[in-house]
Amino acid sequence: MLAYIIRRLIYAIPILIGVNLLTFALFFVVNTPDQMARVQLGDKHVTEEAIAEWKAQRGYDKPLLVNDEAEGLGVVTDTIFYEKSLSLFALDFGKSDAGRSIAADIQQRMWPSLAVALPTFVIGISVNIAFALFIVMFRASVFDTAAMVLCVALMSISGVFYVIAGQFFFAREWNLVPISGYLGGVDAWRFLLLPVIIGVISGIGGGTRLYRTLFLEEASKDYARTARAKGVPELTVLFRHILPNGMIPILTSVVVVIPSLFMGSLLVESFFGIPGLGSYTLDAIQSQDFAIVRSMVFLGSVLYILGLLLTDISYTLVDPRVRLS
Amino acid sequence: MEVFDVRLHLLWSDLLIFLLVATLIAFGVHLARNPLVRARWAQVFESRIGAAGFIIVLFYVLVALVDSVHFQERLQSTTDSDAVHYSPESKSLLDLALAPMQGKDEKTYSAPFAIVSFAKETSDENGKVSRHYPRLTHGGQHLENPDEHLADVVVKSMNIIGLTLVPVLLIIGGHHLWVRRRASRLPWPVIYATTGSIVVIASWAMGMSEYYHVLGTDKVGQDVLYGAIKAVRTGVLIGTLATLITLPLAVLLGISAGYFKGWVDDVVQYIYTTLNSIPGILLIAASVLLIDVYIETHPEQFSLLSERADFKFIALCFILGMTSWTGLCRLLRAETLKLSQLEYVQAARAFGVSHWRIIMRHILPNTTHIILIALVLDFSGFVLAEAVLSYIGVGVDPSMKSWGNMINEARAELAREPVVWWSVMAAFILMFVLVLAANLFSDRVRDAFDPRMNGRGGDDS
């Protein structure tokens, strides 16, 4: 097990290098450091000296990928890519192009992100499982068909409409919650209520439908038939046999997103003005702050790979027959 | 020759969509030669939901295709020189059909079927200053007396619906008599109802547009219905182009990884794990902003505004496709791994059949159901994605009509008092109908083609 985890972590290194290369290429192939300096300095009439100084301060005055002038290993190491990427592997994010410490920003913005993402995730899954189980109880009936059509209809509505409708009715018309914004401390719940509700509702259609399929698969298996044949009441079959077994595929399929909850949701945060990591990244992209984007993409990839690893481990935990190799 | 005073001016996306639709049709005809596949399709179309969903999607696609034939009108020459000049603004065939909705701009917002403006105006008559809602310049101009407004709307609607319903019912009746003598298992009542409703609703909206703004007007006084219909092309094209552009890549990489195994497999797996591990929306947002920068720094390549918007649009389709082909690639790899272990593939290999032939004859045909299911499932996802992306400012060009841009404007409209709800409602309805139809249709396709679904049956008849 330990050997497997270590091997997986080693495999992650080339993937992370690839991720870095890709973000790097995206930002530097079309957009030269000179142009970035112009955007950051914000003036159309910047002098060449100002640009050179800006680049020197942030270490953008080196060649991008290959340094022809350096000797030996310096050909690869004395470049922007190498210097900017290597420190990321030590989780040293450095400073943003605007001069703030990225690590401090992340630590500060992580909590609002988590405050929205975690409740949405937990409540969302519970609600979906409850609905799916309820529908499976009435499987192959008119109710089942109607519920499925409703689920597809809910899935067919763009997430944007949920946000618009939620903000319009809950915040504007009925004045129940603030439209957007965020406050730290105990008062935060008033700002969190709407994003969490919207997040849960917009996921109901797809989630319920998927879980229903998983539960139906369990319900048609031999053990469930045997239980029914023994005369076990349908409700007991549902809760004692189908639910625990159906939870296995559900839990193993959601494990992958758990680490990424820290990153928050880009969309929800920018719609509701929550100062989390999602809106942080989006702002950085819009202001072309490459240092932040690179750090966030790196962090996101690390968390995703961690999620994949956790998924594999969770398989062995719930099903002893699975061996990691 | 006066007849030819237009010049065809196809955008790149126009060419692409016609090319892809042609390929799709050829692919469909090719598949239909296989009786097993024909039986599967029959299963899709014999279900009521499948047939209705297909007709609705087809209608949207037709609108999008008609809107993809662009041309430029020849300008009246002001001098006697022989030089021919064409209008820098390109129109599409759809614009001709929607002529009643165009060129009737009001000053600003007006509600659906309104005859007065949404905003009060101050008028000064004989020194008496009063604030009132001015009559619209086009909507309801034929009315002498504003009190007849409601009655006029009802009467005109009844007239148009009545006039359309008669030929529609006659055609349906005639067709029914014809089809009754054949053993057709298609759900004709549903097909009649769907097509009939589309025809009636479309002609009603067109007819009423002669007199009113059916869905009101937007901030600059343009007809909302016109904008919403023009946005159909954007939505449908994003769905199709993004799905189809990267399809060859996914198929090629997925099947080679599963078939050749070894280092090919390692490389392909590495590529898709890397792409997957970058949060999708981040990748899209970053790429779109890069395209923006490219367009800004290379203005000389785009002579027309529509060409610039079109370049950004195709780039967006590519970007969307790039972030989503990995799922299909992984499925194809797994399926190919399974298939290449089967006896008939082993036998082919033992006979010395070339790799290319094995893949084309034995592997690819047996993975078509996976490709097909992925295609129809992705379509609606992309249509929805466009709205979200445009809403956060990394979507299609603001000059292009799209549902996402309409919703984006709605942010300010919904904060007004009284509320301007018709723009967002128009985008919502048109988008919802398309995505719902596509989702229901793709469900039926999956039920019919996914071997794991066999015997379990669909949710409806």
Contacts between the chains, C-beta under 8 A, distances in Angstrom:
chain1	res1	chain2	res2	distance
A	14	B	270	6.7
A	15	B	270	6.9
A	15	B	273	5.5
A	15	B	274	5.2
A	15	B	277	6.2
A	18	B	270	6.8
A	18	B	271	8.0
A	18	B	274	3.9
A	19	B	274	5.7
A	19	B	277	6.1
A	19	B	278	5.7
A	22	B	274	6.8
A	22	B	275	7.7
A	22	B	278	6.8
A	23	B	278	7.4
A	23	B	286	7.2
A	26	B	283	7.9
A	26	B	286	5.2
A	26	B	287	6.2
A	26	B	290	6.0
A	27	B	286	7.1
A	27	B	290	7.5
A	29	B	290	7.9
A	30	B	290	4.7
A	30	B	293	5.5
A	30	B	294	5.2
A	30	B	297	8.0
A	31	B	290	6.6
A	31	B	293	5.3
A	35	B	293	7.1
A	35	B	297	7.6
A	144	B	459	7.3
A	145	B	459	5.1
A	145	B	460	6.3
A	148	B	459	4.9
A	149	B	459	7.5
A	152	B	436	6.7
A	152	B	439	5.1
A	152	B	440	6.1
A	152	B	443	6.9
A	153	B	432	8.0
A	153	B	436	6.0
A	155	B	439	6.2
A	156	B	380	6.9
A	156	B	384	8.0
A	156	B	432	5.7
A	156	B	435	4.1
A	156	B	436	4.0
A	156	B	439	5.3
A	157	B	428	7.8
A	157	B	432	6.1
A	157	B	435	7.8
A	158	B	384	4.8
A	158	B	387	4.4
A	158	B	388	6.5
A	158	B	407	7.7
A	158	B	431	6.4
A	158	B	435	7.7
A	159	B	384	7.4
A	159	B	388	6.1
A	160	B	387	5.2
A	160	B	388	5.6
A	160	B	391	5.0
A	160	B	404	7.8
A	160	B	407	5.6
A	161	B	407	7.6
A	161	B	424	7.9
A	161	B	428	5.8
A	164	B	407	7.0
A	164	B	410	6.6
A	164	B	411	7.6
A	164	B	414	6.7
A	164	B	424	6.5
A	167	B	414	8.0
A	168	B	414	5.5
A	168	B	419	8.0
A	172	B	414	7.4
A	172	B	415	7.5
A	260	B	279	7.6
A	263	B	279	6.8
A	266	B	279	7.4
A	266	B	281	5.2
A	266	B	282	7.2
A	266	B	285	7.9
A	266	B	392	7.8
A	267	B	281	7.3
A	267	B	388	6.3
A	267	B	392	6.9
A	270	B	392	5.9
A	281	B	282	6.2
A	282	B	285	6.7
A	282	B	392	6.8
A	285	B	282	7.3
A	285	B	285	4.9
A	285	B	286	5.7
A	285	B	289	6.0
A	285	B	394	8.0
A	286	B	289	7.3
A	286	B	393	7.3
A	288	B	289	7.2
A	293	B	282	7.5
A	293	B	286	6.4
A	296	B	282	7.1
A	297	B	278	5.7
A	297	B	279	7.2
A	297	B	282	6.0
A	300	B	277	7.5
A	300	B	278	6.7
A	300	B	279	4.5
A	300	B	282	6.8
A	301	B	277	4.1
A	301	B	278	6.0
A	304	B	276	7.3
A	304	B	277	4.4
A	304	B	279	7.7
A	305	B	277	5.9
